[in-house]
Amino acid sequence: MGNRHIRNKLIKEGHYVNRKRTVRIMRDMGIGAIYPKLRTIIANKINKVHPCLSYRSHIPEPSLGY
């Protein structure tokens, strides 16, 4: 639950607090909102990771490696 949701519940119970105080108390208690996180780093399972073959062979000149 986010800070606005918790603040609204507290107001309904009779505890009148503002949003800034709710945020401070949540931060002190270690409470955070639950929402989907960004997952941009996870690799696609279809794409394969190919090994670098240049480590195994000796390349005498830079132009021969490419």
Residue pairs with C-beta under 8 A, 6 or more apart in sequence:
1 33
1 34
2 33
3 19
3 22
3 23
3 26
3 33
4 19
4 22
6 22
6 26
7 17
7 18
7 19
7 22
10 16
10 17
10 22
11 17
26 32
54 65
59 65
